[in-house]
Amino acid sequence: MELKTCSKCVQELSLSDFYADKTRKDGRATVCIACERSRLNSNYALYRYTNNCADCGNLITCGAKRCRQCAYKFISKQSFRLCSVDGCSNPHASKEYCSKHYKQYLRNGQILALNPRDYRPPVVEDGVAKIPLRVGAKGGYVIVDIGDAEWLSQWNWYRGYKDGYAVRTDYIGIENGKQIAGRVLMHRLIMGTPEGLEIDHKDTNRLNNRRSNLRIVTRQQNTFNRSIQSNNTSGYTGVYQRKDTKRWQAYIKCDGKRIHIGYFDTAEEAAYVYDQFCLQLFGEYARCNIL
């Protein structure tokens, strides 16, 4: 029978008393099975019973702060605690903060004086009310009538990223058992606009939602009151300069067709004639050049 000496207890034992190890020449480990089991048992005991409960002092599993009974008592006390931030009534979550303020603490390293979703009361100035928009979404404020400011302030409004209107997010329906979120436009909410119609801002300021500045129109009527486009080079709506003759041409669009008005020597003259045609075609919805 072939014997081998254990490197731990220094005893000569048979090869069957050693674990198999293919990396060795003889195919057996250098430590016997008894010494290896003793080492594992001592490490397990050291790992499992090294911490004491923070409340009662009993030995507990390594990694835990409290034993099971003390943990239940601690959780029951925590459920009645509130966030330590002044004015916040949310239940405590971690580090004396609720879940909202704790995320803010992790993100910014401190608690901000004003959260993006916190309530900000409307401000009354010069006979109108200004409702602050949500911080972080272009900010600013929207102008409304004083009588509409109180009930509109119950929601958190923000400025749309693409269209620039004052909007809020709300659940508009249920599909496949799930709630669907959609946008609610403030100007449509104020006027109670029916389906199929639109709201026209008379001064083209999309954040001026006073009732005197809003009117219910059709899609075509809404296109009549457009502001000057960003790529306009003449400074007047419906006027541009031809490159070949260097004269100013006036034109107007109606019912999807482009109507030629004429050629003029100056841009002001072409803009004046455009205004006359605009008033005849569009009436009260016409947006003329200011001359």
Sequence and secondary structure as in RCSB ss.txt:
>XXXX:A:sequence
MELKTCSKCVQELSLSDFYADKTRKDGRATVCIACERSRLNSNYALYRYTNNCADCGNLITCGAKRCRQCAYKFI
SKQSFRLCSVDGCSNPHASKEYCSKHYKQYLRNGQILALNPRDYRPPVVEDGVAKIPLRVGAKGGYVIVDIGDAE
WLSQWNWYRGYKDGYAVRTDYIGIENGKQIAGRVLMHRLIMGTPEGLEIDHKDTNRLNNRRSNLRIVTRQQNTFN
RSIQSNNTSGYTGVYQRKDTKRWQAYIKCDGKRIHIGYFDTAEEAAYVYDQFCLQLFGEYARCNIL
>XXXX:A:secstr
  EEE TTT  EEEGGGEEE TTSSSSEEEEEHHHHHHHHHHHHHHHHS EE TTT  EE TT SS HHHHHHHH
HHHTT B SSTT  SB  BTTB HHHHHHHHHHSS  SS TTS    EEETTEEEEE  TTTT  EEEE HHHHH
HHTTS  EE TTT  EEEEEEEEEETTEEEEEEEEHHHHHHT  TT EEEETTS TTB  GGGEEEE HHHHHHS
    TT SSSSTTEEE TTT  EEEEEEETTEEEEEEEESSHHHHHHHHHHHHHHHHGGG      
